[in-house]
Amino acid sequence: QWQIALDTLGSMRSYADPNQITYNAAISACEKGRQWEWALELLDVMELEDVLPDVFSFSAAISACHRSGQWQIAFQLLKAMRRAQVAPNEFTYTAVLGACAAGAVWQSAVVLMSDMRASSAAKNIPVFNAAITACVAGNVWPYALELMEDIEAASVAQCMPVYRSLIQAVMSRSDHDHTRTSFDWFE
């Protein structure tokens, strides 16, 4: 599908100038096709053609990087997004946190969650689950437990994927002496 989107975008030039919506659709197709290089190329072309990338443009490109295991580039795009004065939303944070989990860089997930607390982005289950998954990847279950408390404080409805991620984090501990006290949270 991503090839069709790129072909359509290219052929469109003969009768109309591509705009933010058409570029976003093409970047989204690249995301679904895990074509992060093309997503980045389209972001560059947008800027060259004076079409301003928006939160959807950046989020789709970041998600393409996440899906392709390119967590460093996902972070670079987040920085570029901020330089362009485009505020990240919950989809942006979910994609970058997913990239953190894929790259097993839980420290970056902790920093991102701290940034997100200060932002106006909605805190939802996918965001928290991506952060907890990053903690699972880094074997830092105490921070995963803190995130569960944040979920409760944010009045976000809890769901099974979050519990599953948290249980994986706790059970991944090599010493299970503290497992009982860790599960006290659920009572």
N, CA, C and O of each residue as an XYZ file, in Angstrom:
748
protein
N       0.805     -1.201      0.000
C       0.000      0.000      0.000
C       0.853      1.271      0.000
O       0.477      2.281     -0.595
N       1.996      1.209      0.670
C       2.824      2.413      0.750
C       3.345      2.822     -0.625
O       3.495      4.011     -0.910
N       3.623      1.817     -1.489
C       4.077      2.154     -2.838
C       2.983      2.880     -3.620
O       3.257      3.826     -4.359
N       1.755      2.429     -3.451
C       0.618      3.063     -4.127
C       0.463      4.497     -3.631
O       0.214      5.407     -4.422
N       0.612      4.700     -2.323
C       0.490      6.043     -1.754
C       1.562      6.967     -2.322
O       1.274      8.115     -2.662
N       2.793      6.476     -2.428
C       3.872      7.299     -2.977
C       3.653      7.580     -4.463
O       3.901      8.691     -4.931
N       3.189      6.573     -5.201
C       2.897      6.780     -6.629
C       1.775      7.804     -6.821
O       1.852      8.669     -7.693
N       0.741      7.692     -5.999
C      -0.381      8.622     -6.082
C       0.064     10.041     -5.762
O      -0.336     10.992     -6.434
N       0.890     10.178     -4.738
C       1.411     11.492     -4.374
C       2.233     12.081     -5.522
O       2.119     13.269     -5.826
N       3.049     11.256     -6.150
C       3.865     11.711     -7.274
C       3.032     12.112     -8.483
O       3.292     13.148     -9.097
N       2.037     11.306     -8.832
C       1.207     11.620     -9.999
C       0.273     12.794     -9.740
O      -0.174     13.452    -10.680
N      -0.018     13.054     -8.494
C      -0.896     14.160     -8.129
C      -0.303     15.511     -8.529
O      -1.034     16.465     -8.795
N       1.012     15.581     -8.567
C       1.710     16.837     -8.866
C       1.334     17.422    -10.229
O       1.475     18.626    -10.442
N       0.861     16.588    -11.148
C       0.530     17.091    -12.481
C      -0.747     17.933    -12.485
O      -0.955     18.722    -13.406
N      -1.595     17.782    -11.487
C      -2.842     18.550    -11.469
C      -3.099     19.322    -10.181
O      -4.009     20.150    -10.142
N      -2.321     19.077     -9.122
C      -2.522     19.819     -7.867
C      -1.266     19.710     -7.017
O      -0.492     18.760     -7.134
N      -1.084     20.705     -6.160
C       0.034     20.651     -5.222
C      -0.356     19.803     -4.022
O      -1.417     20.012     -3.434
N       0.483     18.858     -3.655
C       0.197     18.082     -2.443
C       0.133     19.015     -1.233
O       0.845     20.017     -1.172
N      -0.713     18.679     -0.289
C      -0.839     19.489      0.921
C      -0.573     18.617      2.149
O      -0.185     17.454      2.036
N      -0.787     19.196      3.297
C      -0.520     18.501      4.556
C      -1.297     17.185      4.643
O      -0.762     16.173      5.095
N      -2.539     17.201      4.215
C      -3.384     16.001      4.299
C      -2.841     14.887      3.405
O      -2.773     13.731      3.823
N      -2.461     15.230      2.190
C      -1.965     14.183      1.280
C      -0.611     13.649      1.740
O      -0.348     12.451      1.641
N       0.246     14.535      2.242
C       1.523     14.056      2.774
C       1.301     13.171      4.000
O       1.943     12.130      4.141
N       0.402     13.580      4.878
C       0.134     12.774      6.073
C      -0.377     11.386      5.709
O      -0.014     10.392      6.337
N      -1.219     11.333      4.693
C      -1.728     10.027      4.243
C      -0.582      9.155      3.723
O      -0.525      7.958      4.008
N       0.322      9.760      2.966
C       1.460      9.001      2.427
C       2.407      8.562      3.552
O       2.899      7.434      3.542
N       2.660      9.446      4.515
C       3.534      9.089      5.652
C       2.886      7.971      6.457
O       3.562      7.041      6.895
N       1.580      8.064      6.649
C       0.862      7.014      7.382
C       0.949      5.670      6.659
O       1.093      4.630      7.301
N       0.864      5.685      5.340
C       1.013      4.447      4.563
C       2.423      3.879      4.736
O       2.604      2.665      4.831
N       3.415      4.763      4.777
C       4.800      4.314      5.007
C       4.941      3.719      6.405
O       5.650      2.732      6.604
N       4.267      4.324      7.357
C       4.288      3.784      8.728
C       3.743      2.362      8.744
O       4.362      1.455      9.301
N       2.581      2.178      8.130
C       1.961      0.849      8.125
C       2.827     -0.169      7.386
O       2.815     -1.358      7.705
N       3.583      0.314      6.389
C       4.468     -0.570      5.639
C       5.869     -0.671      6.225
O       6.754     -1.289      5.634
N       6.064     -0.067      7.379
C       7.367     -0.064      8.066
C       8.483      0.495      7.183
O       9.604     -0.014      7.171
N       8.151      1.538      6.459
C       9.098      2.184      5.549
C       9.550      3.510      6.165
O       9.198      4.583      5.676
N      10.329      3.423      7.239
C      10.715      4.621      7.975
C      11.555      5.574      7.124
O      11.454      6.791      7.273
N      12.386      5.023      6.230
C      13.208      5.903      5.387
C      12.339      6.787      4.494
O      12.617      7.975      4.333
N      11.284      6.204      3.914
C      10.386      6.967      3.064
C       9.595      7.980      3.883
O       9.339      9.093      3.422
N       9.212      7.597      5.085
C       8.484      8.537      5.950
C       9.344      9.768      6.233
O       8.856     10.898      6.194
N      10.631      9.539      6.519
C      11.542     10.661      6.763
C      11.737     11.495      5.509
O      11.793     12.723      5.571
N      11.840     10.826      4.382
C      11.997     11.533      3.108
C      10.800     12.445      2.855
O      10.958     13.588      2.425
N       9.605     11.930      3.125
C       8.409     12.748      2.912
C       8.376     13.951      3.861
O       7.937     15.031      3.467
N       8.826     13.780      5.083
C       8.916     14.924      6.002
C       9.853     15.982      5.441
O       9.554     17.175      5.489
N      10.978     15.543      4.912
C      11.941     16.480      4.318
C      11.340     17.211      3.113
O      11.508     18.421      2.961
N      10.645     16.465      2.268
C      10.037     17.063      1.081
C       8.965     18.079      1.488
O       8.839     19.138      0.873
N       8.201     17.749      2.523
C       7.185     18.697      3.005
C       7.824     20.046      3.324
O       7.332     21.095      2.909
N       8.913     20.000      4.058
C       9.574     21.241      4.449
C      10.140     21.965      3.238
O      10.069     23.192      3.168
N      10.699     21.231      2.286
C      11.227     21.858      1.071
C      10.139     22.550      0.265
O      10.385     23.565     -0.387
N       8.936     21.994      0.317
C       7.818     22.555     -0.437
C       6.961     23.499      0.404
O       5.845     23.846      0.017
N       7.487     23.910      1.547
C       6.783     24.834      2.449
C       5.419     24.327      2.901
O       4.479     25.103      3.074
N       5.328     23.026      3.086
C       4.143     22.429      3.684
C       4.563     22.049      5.101
O       5.418     21.185      5.295
N       3.963     22.694      6.073
C       4.387     22.480      7.454
C       3.914     21.131      7.985
O       2.718     20.838      7.961
N       4.844     20.312      8.464
C       4.434     19.062      9.110
C       3.675     19.382     10.396
O       4.021     20.325     11.106
N       2.653     18.605     10.690
C       1.893     18.791     11.926
C       2.110     17.588     12.844
O       2.955     16.732     12.581
N       1.340     17.542     13.911
C       1.502     16.456     14.884
C       1.258     15.095     14.228
O       1.885     14.107     14.609
N       0.358     15.035     13.250
C       0.077     13.770     12.574
C       1.245     13.347     11.686
O       1.577     12.164     11.611
N       1.861     14.310     11.019
C       3.024     14.022     10.167
C       4.139     13.411     11.003
O       4.664     12.343     10.688
N       4.491     14.120     12.083
C       5.584     13.658     12.941
C       5.233     12.337     13.630
O       6.060     11.427     13.691
N       4.009     12.236     14.146
C       3.629     11.016     14.872
C       3.673      9.784     13.977
O       4.132      8.724     14.402
N       3.199      9.917     12.745
C       3.237      8.777     11.814
C       4.678      8.400     11.474
O       5.003      7.216     11.387
N       5.540      9.397     11.282
C       6.948      9.105     10.986
C       7.630      8.464     12.199
O       8.422      7.534     12.048
N       7.323      8.961     13.395
C       7.881      8.365     14.616
C       7.393      6.933     14.758
O       8.167      6.044     15.112
N       6.126      6.706     14.486
C       5.582      5.349     14.571
C       6.236      4.422     13.543
O       6.468      3.247     13.827
N       6.532      4.942     12.359
C       7.238      4.137     11.350
C       8.611      3.725     11.876
O       9.053      2.598     11.652
N       9.282      4.639     12.574
C      10.590      4.319     13.172
C      10.427      3.274     14.270
O      11.216      2.334     14.365
N       9.397      3.444     15.098
C       9.126      2.473     16.167
C       8.896      1.090     15.582
O       9.486      0.112     16.041
N       8.051      1.008     14.581
C       7.721     -0.285     13.967
C       8.921     -0.929     13.279
O       8.940     -2.139     13.051
N       9.917     -0.117     12.951
C      11.109     -0.621     12.261
C      12.303     -0.777     13.190
O      13.406     -1.084     12.739
N      12.087     -0.568     14.492
C      13.168     -0.730     15.459
C      14.184      0.396     15.454
O      15.321      0.201     15.884
N      13.805      1.553     14.982
C      14.721      2.694     14.892
C      14.454      3.679     16.040
O      14.013      4.802     15.797
N      14.716      3.269     17.272
C      14.360      4.106     18.416
C      15.168      5.400     18.467
O      14.651      6.431     18.897
N      16.438      5.361     18.031
C      17.248      6.590     18.057
C      16.659      7.637     17.112
O      16.623      8.822     17.445
N      16.208      7.214     15.961
C      15.643      8.140     14.993
C      14.286      8.646     15.482
O      13.923      9.797     15.236
N      13.541      7.790     16.171
C      12.271      8.240     16.759
C      12.526      9.400     17.717
O      11.774     10.375     17.727
N      13.580      9.298     18.518
C      13.922     10.386     19.441
C      14.368     11.636     18.694
O      14.025     12.751     19.086
N      15.121     11.457     17.634
C      15.539     12.609     16.833
C      14.326     13.331     16.248
O      14.288     14.561     16.205
N      13.346     12.565     15.804
C      12.133     13.172     15.267
C      11.347     13.912     16.350
O      10.775     14.971     16.091
N      11.319     13.362     17.550
C      10.645     14.052     18.650
C      11.320     15.400     18.918
O      10.647     16.404     19.149
N      12.645     15.413     18.885
C      13.375     16.676     19.068
C      13.084     17.643     17.926
O      12.890     18.836     18.158
N      13.053     17.134     16.690
C      12.743     17.984     15.534
C      11.332     18.545     15.642
O      11.076     19.694     15.282
N      10.437     17.729     16.136
C       9.055     18.146     16.326
C       8.987     19.326     17.290
O       8.286     20.307     17.040
N       9.711     19.220     18.378
C       9.719     20.303     19.371
C      10.378     21.558     18.801
O       9.920     22.671     19.059
N      11.458     21.381     18.022
C      12.102     22.543     17.390
C      11.144     23.243     16.432
O      11.186     24.464     16.280
N      10.281     22.460     15.789
C       9.293     23.020     14.866
C       8.083     23.582     15.620
O       7.126     24.061     15.011
N       8.142     23.517     16.935
C       7.075     24.012     17.815
C       5.741     23.308     17.565
O       4.672     23.916     17.588
N       5.852     21.998     17.327
C       4.672     21.154     17.198
C       4.590     20.329     18.479
O       5.507     19.571     18.795
N       3.507     20.476     19.201
C       3.350     19.789     20.488
C       3.028     18.313     20.276
O       2.104     17.983     19.532
N       3.784     17.416     20.927
C       3.479     15.984     20.834
C       2.119     15.688     21.480
O       1.720     16.365     22.428
N       1.427     14.698     20.976
C       0.177     14.259     21.599
C       0.346     12.833     22.120
O       1.451     12.291     22.110
N      -0.744     12.235     22.572
C      -0.644     10.892     23.157
C      -0.184      9.853     22.140
O       0.462      8.876     22.518
N      -0.500     10.039     20.857
C      -0.050      9.094     19.833
C       1.464      9.205     19.627
O       2.153      8.206     19.422
N       1.959     10.436     19.686
C       3.402     10.654     19.567
C       4.120      9.956     20.711
O       5.072      9.205     20.500
N       3.646     10.217     21.937
C       4.288      9.615     23.106
C       4.200      8.096     23.080
O       5.162      7.414     23.434
N       3.057      7.559     22.665
C       2.923      6.103     22.594
C       3.941      5.517     21.617
O       4.556      4.490     21.907
N       4.124      6.159     20.465
C       5.078      5.660     19.469
C       6.509      5.745     19.985
O       7.281      4.802     19.814
N       6.876      6.862     20.616
C       8.246      6.993     21.119
C       8.472      6.030     22.277
O       9.535      5.416     22.371
N       7.487      5.891     23.160
C       7.624      4.933     24.268
C       7.696      3.498     23.738
O       8.425      2.671     24.285
N       6.951      3.204     22.687
C       7.054      1.883     22.051
C       8.444      1.652     21.491
O       8.976      0.544     21.566
N       9.029      2.697     20.932
C      10.403      2.600     20.429
C      11.370      2.359     21.577
O      12.344      1.620     21.428
N      11.103      2.984     22.732
C      11.936      2.751     23.929
C      11.873      1.278     24.330
O      12.892      0.664     24.645
N      10.677      0.729     24.316
C      10.517     -0.685     24.682
C      11.255     -1.577     23.692
O      11.942     -2.517     24.091
N      11.114     -1.285     22.404
C      11.777     -2.087     21.380
C      13.292     -1.996     21.496
O      13.999     -2.969     21.232
N      13.791     -0.828     21.890
C      15.231     -0.637     22.032
C      15.747     -0.935     23.429
O      16.940     -0.785     23.697
N      14.845     -1.364     24.335
C      15.201     -1.658     25.729
C      15.920     -0.475     26.387
O      16.899     -0.651     27.112
N      15.416      0.721     26.120
C      15.994      1.931     26.711
C      14.986      2.521     27.702
O      14.371      3.556     27.446
N      14.837      1.844     28.826
C      13.837      2.231     29.812
C      14.125      3.613     30.404
O      13.196      4.328     30.780
N      15.414      3.998     30.490
C      15.750      5.308     31.050
C      15.108      6.416     30.222
O      14.605      7.396     30.771
N      15.128      6.263     28.936
C      14.505      7.251     28.059
C      12.992      7.267     28.251
O      12.363      8.322     28.167
N      12.410      6.103     28.507
C      10.968      6.042     28.766
C      10.622      6.810     30.040
O       9.606      7.503     30.096
N      11.461      6.687     31.049
C      11.234      7.416     32.306
C      11.270      8.923     32.052
O      10.419      9.661     32.549
N      12.252      9.374     31.281
C      12.358     10.805     30.965
C      11.137     11.259     30.159
O      10.583     12.327     30.418
N      10.725     10.454     29.192
C       9.559     10.809     28.383
C       8.285     10.910     29.217
O       7.483     11.823     29.022
N       8.102      9.984     30.134
C       6.909     10.043     30.984
C       6.939     11.298     31.850
O       5.900     11.901     32.117
N       8.113     11.680     32.278
C       8.243     12.914     33.049
C       7.874     14.118     32.177
O       7.159     15.016     32.621
N       8.366     14.130     30.935
C       8.011     15.196     29.991
C       6.509     15.224     29.748
O       5.893     16.288     29.691
N       5.940     14.050     29.608
C       4.521     13.970     29.297
C       3.666     14.500     30.446
O       2.627     15.121     30.222
N       4.109     14.254     31.666
C       3.359     14.766     32.817
C       3.216     16.282     32.753
O       2.207     16.840     33.184
N       4.240     16.941     32.211
C       4.237     18.402     32.123
C       3.519     18.909     30.874
O       3.340     20.117     30.717
N       3.111     18.018     29.997
C       2.478     18.434     28.747
C       0.963     18.342     28.859
O       0.412     17.876     29.857
N       0.320     18.800     27.807
C      -1.146     18.724     27.768
C      -1.625     17.451     27.077
O      -2.829     17.254     26.908
N      -0.699     16.590     26.678
C      -1.081     15.349     25.996
C      -1.879     14.457     26.937
O      -1.583     14.367     28.128
N      -2.886     13.805     26.389
C      -3.724     12.914     27.185
C      -2.919     11.711     27.656
O      -2.127     11.140     26.906
N      -3.135     11.344     28.900
C      -2.495     10.153     29.443
C      -3.511      9.020     29.330
O      -4.558      9.051     29.976
N      -3.199      8.019     28.505
C      -4.157      6.945     28.282
C      -3.477      5.582     28.407
O      -2.268      5.494     28.621
N      -4.264      4.537     28.270
C      -3.767      3.174     28.441
C      -2.614      2.853     27.488
O      -1.601      2.328     27.951
N      -2.707      3.137     26.184
C      -1.564      2.812     25.322
C      -0.260      3.489     25.755
O       0.811      2.888     25.669
N      -0.351      4.739     26.219
C       0.844      5.450     26.680
C       1.442      4.734     27.894
O       2.633      4.425     27.917
N       0.610      4.476     28.892
C       1.108      3.811     30.093
C       1.600      2.400     29.794
O       2.611      1.963     30.345
N       0.890      1.688     28.927
C       1.307      0.326     28.604
C       2.657      0.325     27.892
O       3.496     -0.535     28.160
N       2.875      1.282     26.987
C       4.169      1.367     26.292
C       5.288      1.667     27.289
O       6.376      1.098     27.191
N       5.028      2.552     28.242
C       6.046      2.875     29.257
C       6.330      1.669     30.147
O       7.487      1.378     30.452
N       5.284      0.972     30.562
C       5.466     -0.214     31.407
C       6.209     -1.298     30.623
O       7.060     -1.987     31.185
N       5.903     -1.454     29.353
C       6.604     -2.431     28.514
C       8.088     -2.095     28.415
O       8.932     -2.991     28.423
N       8.408     -0.798     28.320
C       9.820     -0.385     28.307
C      10.488     -0.755     29.628
O      11.650     -1.160     29.649
N       9.750     -0.616     30.729
C      10.299     -1.005     32.033
C      10.509     -2.515     32.113
O      11.495     -2.983     32.683
N       9.575     -3.274     31.536
C       9.729     -4.730     31.481
C      11.001     -5.077     30.717
O      11.780     -5.927     31.147
N      11.207     -4.412     29.577
C      12.396     -4.676     28.762
C      13.678     -4.359     29.535
O      14.703     -5.014     29.348
N      13.609     -3.353     30.402
C      14.781     -2.971     31.189
C      14.842     -3.604     32.563
O      15.761     -3.335     33.337
N      13.846     -4.462     32.875
C      13.792     -5.154     34.165
C      13.771     -4.163     35.340
O      14.447     -4.376     36.346
N      13.003     -3.098     35.206
C      12.859     -2.110     36.282
C      11.409     -2.106     36.771
O      10.645     -1.184     36.485
N      11.051     -3.140     37.503
C       9.674     -3.271     37.958
C       9.258     -2.203     38.961
O       8.079     -1.850     38.975
N      10.152     -1.652     39.814
C       9.664     -0.604     40.732
C       9.094      0.607     39.984
O       8.102      1.193     40.417
N       9.707      0.973     38.884
C       9.164      2.092     38.124
C       7.839      1.703     37.473
O       6.939      2.534     37.350
N       7.718      0.453     37.061
C       6.444     -0.020     36.501
C       5.342      0.110     37.541
O       4.218      0.485     37.211
N       5.656     -0.198     38.796
C       4.668     -0.038     39.871
C       4.301      1.434     40.065
O       3.138      1.761     40.304
N       5.291      2.315     39.963
C       5.006      3.751     40.054
C       4.053      4.178     38.950
O       3.157      4.993     39.172
N       4.249      3.624     37.762
C       3.370      3.968     36.646
C       1.936      3.513     36.921
O       0.987      4.189     36.524
N       1.771      2.378     37.594
C       0.421      1.938     37.960
C      -0.229      2.964     38.881
O      -1.420      3.249     38.757
N       0.554      3.515     39.802
C       0.016      4.563     40.679
C      -0.350      5.802     39.868
O      -1.353      6.460     40.147
N       0.467      6.116     38.862
C       0.159      7.252     37.985
C      -1.141      7.024     37.220
O      -1.916      7.955     37.002
N      -1.368      5.786     36.819
C      -2.614      5.458     36.118
C      -3.797      5.761     37.023
O      -4.773      6.384     36.604
N      -3.698      5.316     38.257
C      -4.783      5.557     39.200
C      -4.966      7.058     39.447
O      -6.097      7.543     39.489
N      -3.873      7.789     39.609
C      -3.942      9.232     39.852
C      -4.513      9.980     38.644
O      -5.182     11.001     38.804
N      -4.249      9.474     37.443
C      -4.738     10.124     36.231
C      -6.175      9.706     35.910
O      -6.754     10.161     34.924
N      -6.734      8.850     36.737
C      -8.102      8.351     36.536
C      -8.275      7.697     35.176
O      -9.315      7.840     34.532
N      -7.251      6.982     34.747
C      -7.312      6.246     33.488
C      -7.854      4.857     33.785
O      -7.378      4.176     34.693
N      -8.840      4.446     33.023
C      -9.396      3.107     33.218
C      -8.302      2.078     32.960
O      -7.598      2.141     31.952
N      -8.173      1.138     33.877
C      -7.132      0.125     33.732
C      -7.655     -1.021     32.870
O      -8.858     -1.271     32.799
N      -6.722     -1.706     32.220
C      -7.137     -2.823     31.380
C      -6.095     -3.935     31.444
O      -5.009     -3.753     31.994
N      -6.431     -5.051     30.892
C      -5.605     -6.247     30.982
C      -4.190     -6.080     30.417
O      -3.254     -6.591     31.032
N      -3.976     -5.401     29.288
C      -2.585     -5.286     28.796
C      -1.655     -4.621     29.815
O      -0.488     -4.997     29.932
N      -2.167     -3.646     30.541
C      -1.335     -2.979     31.539
C      -1.019     -3.938     32.675
O       0.128     -4.024     33.114
N      -2.028     -4.661     33.157
C      -1.777     -5.634     34.218
C      -0.788     -6.710     33.762
O       0.108     -7.099     34.511
N      -0.961     -7.181     32.535
C      -0.059     -8.208     32.007
C       1.383     -7.683     31.978
O       2.311     -8.385     32.381
N       1.564     -6.460     31.504
C       2.908     -5.876     31.451
C       3.494     -5.731     32.841
O       4.673     -6.014     33.054
N       2.681     -5.293     33.784
C       3.164     -5.119     35.147
C       3.544     -6.467     35.772
O       4.583     -6.584     36.421
N       2.721     -7.450     35.578
C       3.020     -8.783     36.130
C       4.305     -9.324     35.517
O       5.115     -9.927     36.219
N       4.503     -9.117     34.214
C       5.754     -9.543     33.582
C       6.943     -8.832     34.199
O       7.993     -9.438     34.413
N       6.783     -7.556     34.484
C       7.879     -6.790     35.077
C       8.236     -7.328     36.453
O       9.410     -7.521     36.769
N       7.221     -7.570     37.265
C       7.471     -8.061     38.617
C       8.052     -9.471     38.584
O       8.986     -9.773     39.326
N       7.512    -10.327     37.739
C       7.963    -11.714     37.689
C       9.338    -11.859     37.038
O       9.978    -12.900     37.186
N       9.797    -10.847     36.328
C      11.105    -10.923     35.702
C      12.237    -10.734     36.708
O      13.407    -10.930     36.378
N      11.891    -10.357     37.922
C      12.902    -10.186     38.959
C      13.569    -11.519     39.249
O      12.906    -12.554     39.322
N      14.875    -11.488     39.413
C      15.592    -12.730     39.704
C      15.361    -13.174     41.146
O      15.404    -14.368     41.440
N      15.116    -12.225     42.043
C      14.801    -12.584     43.428
C      13.327    -12.291     43.660
O      12.885    -11.149     43.533
N      12.585    -13.307     43.994
C      11.143    -13.154     44.169
C      10.769    -12.912     45.621
O       9.610    -13.094     45.994
N      11.735    -12.502     46.456
C      11.442    -12.232     47.858
C      10.430    -11.107     48.020
O       9.631    -11.114     48.957
N      10.465    -10.158     47.125
C       9.610     -8.992     47.271
C       8.341     -9.087     46.425
O       7.581     -8.124     46.324
N       8.121    -10.244     45.824
C       6.977    -10.387     44.940
C       5.676    -10.160     45.688
O       4.784     -9.486     45.172
N       5.546    -10.702     46.882
C       4.307    -10.540     47.634
C       4.038     -9.063     47.924
O       2.912     -8.596     47.747
N       5.050     -8.329     48.362
C       4.837     -6.920     48.661
C       4.567     -6.134     47.384
O       3.860     -5.127     47.419
N       5.113     -6.573     46.269
C       4.861     -5.898     45.000
C       3.398     -6.050     44.600
O       2.800     -5.131     44.039
N       2.823     -7.221     44.892
C       1.453     -7.449     44.508
C       0.460     -6.884     45.503
O      -0.747     -6.949     45.271
N       0.941     -6.331     46.607
C       0.034     -5.675     47.548
C      -0.703     -4.535     46.869
O      -1.809     -4.181     47.279
N      -0.115     -3.967     45.855
C      -0.735     -2.858     45.137
C      -2.099     -3.243     44.598
O      -2.999     -2.407     44.518
N      -2.261     -4.543     44.218
C      -3.501     -4.989     43.598
C      -4.626     -5.166     44.605
O      -5.785     -5.309     44.217
N      -4.306     -5.159     45.870
C      -5.356     -5.394     46.880
C      -6.139     -4.148     47.193
O      -7.052     -4.184     48.019
